Amino acid sequence: TLQITDLSTPESGTSARARFAADVKKGLSQHDKQLSSRYFYDGEGSRLFQKIMHVPEYYLTSSEHDVFTTHRQTIARQMASQGDFHLIDLGAGDATKTRIILEELLEQNAAFDYVPVDISGDAMAELCENLQQALPELHSHAVVGDYFDALDWLDEHKPGRRVLLFLGSNIGNFNPEERQSFLQKVRSHMRSGDMLLVGMDLCKEPETILRAYDDAAGVTAAFNLNLLHRINRELGGNFIVEQFKHFALYNPQKGVMKSFIISQQDQEVTVQATGQTFQFKAWEAIHTENSYKFTLALAETIGQENGFEVKQVFQDKNQYFADVLYAV
Ligand code: AVI
């Protein structure tokens, strides 16, 4: 009852590195320098993100955990209400929070199988091993690959009703255009009776948000700066990482947390794989991440714009976080 399908190919490694090099070249050549947060998650970055999820100031993980613990019965009942289904977990990672729902679904004798999807083959192998230990009666089939390659594969190989999960406020890392395109594409893989559960971090006291992205122990800073280490490791960069620092800023009007890496002095950096040297002025910034925050009104609007109807909203006791169940 435990399978892994790996959609990545030997070439995908080489082309991923070439794409990384091209993005670094473009991002560091611009007037407003930027690097995409999607490059945070190499082995070290994924390890640091796991650590962030346990940082006291990073309330997102514990809040969503609270949502799931409090509402597990209703969530599971809603999912199973229309019959058999595949539970597809986009960006499953270690699936700590999903496990609460899995246990509840098993308890309710729901007819489903679990399909975690993640770009990290290591994470999926580890998850499958853990699930086999913890929930031996669970049917699961992990897919290693990009979300949309996985959804294409599933269209062909796993027909039937589907409930999709996109947890942890991962949707917040898209800018509004990327978010629309993501939701549109997801919608195109769904039919009547299917559901989508999306985790969203909510607008709240700005200081609370800011602290979550600038924790006292410096774990988030290390996570952000790992991007420079990764460029050094994979693309032959010569960043002196100590000469840069993490800076986080919350815009309460746009509802977006922005992370930057700031050069603390004039310096230049060569990145071999790009064949270029990049100049940094003292206090010049590289924008590295957006983490959008949501309101329930925005959750409804973005649903409507993309063909989803809000079926139910689940929140934690502080109302810090929402898991929004959409139906199509
Ligand atoms: C993965 N993602 C939802 C996290 C977030 O909150 O935007 C990544 C993160 N960045 C800094 N801390 C955590």
Boltz pocket constraint, residues with backbone or C-beta under 6 A from the ligand:
constraints:
  - pocket:
      binder: B
      contacts: [[A, 52], [A, 60], [A, 168], [A, 169], [A, 170], [A, 171], [A, 172], [A, 173], [A, 212], [A, 213], [A, 220], [A, 223], [A, 289], [A, 290], [A, 291]]
      max_distance: 6.0
